[in-house]
Amino acid sequence: MKLITPFTILNQNFHEMDLIREAMNKRRLATERLHEDYRKMYINH
């Protein structure tokens, strides 16, 4: 059985925040890559 203390709850929240922050960074990188691809397409045409 796992002890649930305010610290473990906080720790879990921080972990979730880290996951969300990581996902946001990855999504931003993906959109930047998309924009770069569009720029290349327009330059090539």
Beta strands, then each sheet from edge to edge (+ up, - down):
end
